[in-house]
Amino acid sequence: MDTSKIIVFFLLAAVIAGCSANKASVRKDPSQLYLKAADGGFVTVSELANGRDATVLVFWSSTCPCVRRYQERVDSLLDRYPADRVRVIGISSNAGETFEKVLKTAGDRGVRIPIYRDEGGFVAKSMGAQSTPTVVVIDKAGNILFFGWLDNEHLPGDSSRKPWLDLAIEGILNGRRDFSARTPTYGCTITKSVFGSPEPVHSCSHCQSH
């Protein structure tokens, strides 16, 4: 092999290595928030929000009574808002429960929204979510437009109910910002662990009565 061919060979090898390194750096880019899908693949929050006016992220747990009590209200969002403008997903961030358990429980309950796994709780941490079912609504640019709970209903049919989330979504879709961008949150604490997954910790506030 002559000198010119050797030089070309090494240049090509360098380019290929550089491309591989770039792919690896993108996958590990801390500015990208990754979620694991039910099929085992990964997707970024930005990809999920792409093209939607509002992406509703509901932090989800298989053991939280509040999550279960609000299930129908969360699922009904799929029917009440256009899918091409509003996306609704559940996010499992608890260190104390496996994704397999979460998906099985969701399936047994007939949960309609897709649920993704936030391994390590990085998405919850970046958004400030500390309990389930906290709701975060972002726009296509990743701006947080709403942070809180679906409503303030203590008992079904409460006449003083304030539909916080609905007011926020409707405001966003109509180009208004006359809604409460932040509301109180209650529910079960999102568990964290620095040594793998601990046993589930059931620490709830207002789950039974709110």
Secondary structure in CASP SS format (residue, H / E / C, confidence):
PFRMAT SS
TARGET T0000
AUTHOR 0000-0000-0000
METHOD secondary structure of the structure
MODEL  1
M C 1.00
D C 1.00
T H 1.00
S H 1.00
K H 1.00
I H 1.00
I H 1.00
V H 1.00
F H 1.00
F H 1.00
L H 1.00
L H 1.00
A H 1.00
A H 1.00
V H 1.00
I H 1.00
A H 1.00
G H 1.00
C H 1.00
S H 1.00
A H 1.00
N H 1.00
K H 1.00
A H 1.00
S H 1.00
V H 1.00
R H 1.00
K C 1.00
D C 1.00
P C 1.00
S C 1.00
Q C 1.00
L C 1.00
Y E 1.00
L E 1.00
K E 1.00
A C 1.00
A C 1.00
D C 1.00
G C 1.00
G C 1.00
F E 1.00
V E 1.00
T E 1.00
V H 1.00
S H 1.00
E H 1.00
L H 1.00
A H 1.00
N C 1.00
G C 1.00
R C 1.00
D C 1.00
A E 1.00
T E 1.00
V E 1.00
L E 1.00
V E 1.00
F E 1.00
W E 1.00
S C 1.00
S C 1.00
T C 1.00
C C 1.00
P H 1.00
C H 1.00
V H 1.00
R H 1.00
R H 1.00
Y C 1.00
Q H 1.00
E H 1.00
R H 1.00
V H 1.00
D H 1.00
S C 1.00
L H 1.00
L H 1.00
D H 1.00
R H 1.00
Y C 1.00
P C 1.00
A C 1.00
D C 1.00
R C 1.00
V E 1.00
R E 1.00
V E 1.00
I E 1.00
G E 1.00
I E 1.00
S E 1.00
S C 1.00
N C 1.00
A C 1.00
G C 1.00
E C 1.00
T C 1.00
F H 1.00
E H 1.00
K H 1.00
V H 1.00
L H 1.00
K H 1.00
T H 1.00
A H 1.00
G H 1.00
D H 1.00
R H 1.00
G C 1.00
V C 1.00
R C 1.00
I C 1.00
P C 1.00
I E 1.00
Y E 1.00
R E 1.00
D C 1.00
E H 1.00
G H 1.00
G H 1.00
F H 1.00
V H 1.00
A H 1.00
K H 1.00
S H 1.00
M H 1.00
G C 1.00
A C 1.00
Q C 1.00
S E 1.00
T E 1.00
P C 1.00
T C 1.00
V E 1.00
V E 1.00
V E 1.00
I E 1.00
D C 1.00
K C 1.00
A C 1.00
G C 1.00
N C 1.00
I E 1.00
L E 1.00
F E 1.00
F E 1.00
G E 1.00
W C 1.00
L C 1.00
D C 1.00
N C 1.00
E C 1.00
H C 1.00
L C 1.00
P C 1.00
G C 1.00
D C 1.00
S C 1.00
S C 1.00
R C 1.00
K C 1.00
P C 1.00
W H 1.00
L H 1.00
D H 1.00
L H 1.00
A H 1.00
I H 1.00
E H 1.00
G H 1.00
I H 1.00
L H 1.00
N C 1.00
G C 1.00
R C 1.00
R C 1.00
D C 1.00
F C 1.00
S C 1.00
A C 1.00
R E 1.00
T C 1.00
P C 1.00
T C 1.00
Y C 1.00
G E 1.00
C E 1.00
T E 1.00
I C 1.00
T C 1.00
K C 1.00
S C 1.00
V C 1.00
F C 1.00
G C 1.00
S C 1.00
P C 1.00
E C 1.00
P C 1.00
V C 1.00
H C 1.00
S C 1.00
C E 1.00
S E 1.00
H C 1.00
C C 1.00
Q C 1.00
S C 1.00
H C 1.00
END
